[in-house]
Amino acid sequence: PAYDCFHVYIEQHPGIEVDDSTVPYYPLPLLNFLYLLLIAIERGTLTVFIILCEIYKPELSHRDPCYANYLERIAQLFFGVEVPKRQRGGLFGALIDSFSGGCQSTSESSSATVVHNVDLD
């Protein structure tokens, strides 16, 4: 479903040329990010999601600071991240804080804390 939509978009976009020998690696970093994000969501692995966000952080943060809010919402919907009322904390909260240079969420509390114990070391 989601991957099928992504694949059709890639195939039909006039500005994206994909060499079949390099698939699933795409010529644009955000396409690679989206492809890997779909895999992380499909598998439900929060740790992979966090690592993926860290790896692509430079690419995401310089394009649009609102990506942080989108990733926060993805974390809530697909990885079980809870939203406390007024504070952002934990590993994922720090990650989101580092992304969001000036983009405020439309919700009253746009903060997230990972409810899973994630050890990346």
Protein Blocks (a to p, Z undefined) as FASTA:
>chain_A
ZZmmmmmmmmmmmkbccdfklpccdfbfklmmmmmmmmmmmnopaklmmmmmmmmmmmmm
mmomklmmmmmmmmmmmnopacdfkbcedjklmmmmmmmgoiacfbfblcdcdfbdcdfZ
Z
